[in-house]
Amino acid sequence: MSKNDLSRKKFLTAASGKIPESMHKIDRRQFLKQTSAGSALLFTSKYFSQSVSTDSQVEIIIDEPIETISPDIYGHFTEHIGGVIYDGIWVGENSSIPNIGGIRKELVDYMKRLKPSVVRWPGGCFADSYNWRDGIGPREQRPLRPNFWINNRFSQKAPDGPTKYDSNHFGTHEFVHFCRLIGAEPYIAVNVRSATPKDFYEWVDYCNAPAGTTTLAMERETNGSVKPFNVRYWGVGNESWGCGGDFTPEEYAMEFRRFTSWVPNFGQNLALIPAGPSGGDTSWTSKFFTKLTERRRQYLNRVYGWALHYYCGTSGKGQATDFTDEDYYELIVKANRMETLINQHWSAMGEVDKNHRVKLIVDEWGAWHRAGSEVHPTHLFGQTSTMRDALIAALTLDTFNRNADKVIMSNVAQLINCLHSLFLASEDRFIVTPNYYVFDMYSAHQSGQSLKTVFSTPEINITRRGRTEQLWGLNGSASLHEKKLVLTVVNPSLDKSRNTEIIVHGAKIKSGEAKTLSEADVRLHNSFNNPNAVFPKENIINIKRGSLVYTSPPASVVRLIFELA
Ligand code: AHR
């Protein structure tokens, strides 16, 4: 057992045991001894100081890489629902709101900074009632169709408009244009419930056939795009256990086989994504894979990734911006369930896919709150996100980073004016939510090597549904990018700061920078009247000889970037 292994074992024991908080206070001299292979830094700033006693440790183990963090983990989801497309993304070419070919310019400018990698569209449940032909050709000639969500109670009360009667002004060309503007790959969900495999093949043909080769390629050219769109990611249905057709897993596996028996690929390595389970429904996973492969195991090769959906919400009376401390902790605990879900579905998949050829795609995730905080009466599910949601985003992205060997894509639901959104907009008003800042901070992880990271910190006592429980005191993820090390850390406690020693096994730190997103009140959020109520603060780090200690304030997200020697 190496020296690293020994010290790691010791810290792991500390992390899992129920040790009283006082015993976790670690003597600074002891720290210095333990960090011989690690860093020797001293931070002085509000969150970095020499004089604090420490109560936690984070160990980053350079020589234990997990897997490359797929940039697609930082993906997004946009559906024709409420105010996501109309009012959110699409304002129209003749709008007085600054736009690029009809697409809200401010959104494009912010999105470009995030390196957004991939965007899923047109749904969600909407996808299984969508006819892609409705959304091509001259806009004024496109048909008006009832939107899938028109029957929702919220929509029924809303004024008429494109969110009830879809104008189809935003179709395939507009979506691909949006993706190109922000530097993301398009991920299209096709209609399985109310369309045929032929419609799917023709959509692929329209998008991907080389210029002039097929009638649909020529139609694409007439509609303004000579060059193919080269769409690689195709979702075969959405939530096929529910709004996507009410299939049994066996029936859906047969549909998937039928839809994917032949797809024109035009030289593209198409990535076909079946509709996976909701939350912990491992029987959907097991039965799908069993049925898919009942005749030939090779059918596994048709599956690029298995699409899990998981939303967290609270059972209390609270809503998006007005909730109790118990509601807060309940949401944290529920979001934390993502790690268990990944592992459960991974083992269920492994029963059939022994070599784990197929990885997971979490193409809908986020917090889903009660209605009442929308910025416009047509914005179905258009909740306002607070600091609490920022913590949910951060701990979920950390979970994906830690599981980079299993998760290859994720799409937060949904980009703008909806659940867990990064932006809120209505007509000419536009703001970023605290979730945006988390994506901005965490984008530094993209394409890095996820590293084994051990958090040793006292658990916190929380009250949830009237009962006391324990929750981890700190968690996060780390990634290596040649000589750059990125560490992100979430402190969920509403009242405790964590003074944390950082130990890097296998490298020395030369310099570092820090960013902290934290507000005394987790209910704080940005609004059109107060757009900068929540934003991250940069921390100046003075590096001297000594130990590396940083402080995570209560309810905070911290990102540290180190330059390694
Ligand atoms: O994101 C909102 C809806 O939630 C999606 O349309 C659906 O797939 C899920 O149930």
Boltz pocket constraint, residues with backbone or C-beta under 6 A from the ligand:
constraints:
  - pocket:
      binder: B
      contacts: [[A, 79], [A, 123], [A, 124], [A, 125], [A, 126], [A, 238], [A, 239], [A, 364], [A, 413], [A, 414], [A, 419]]
      max_distance: 6.0
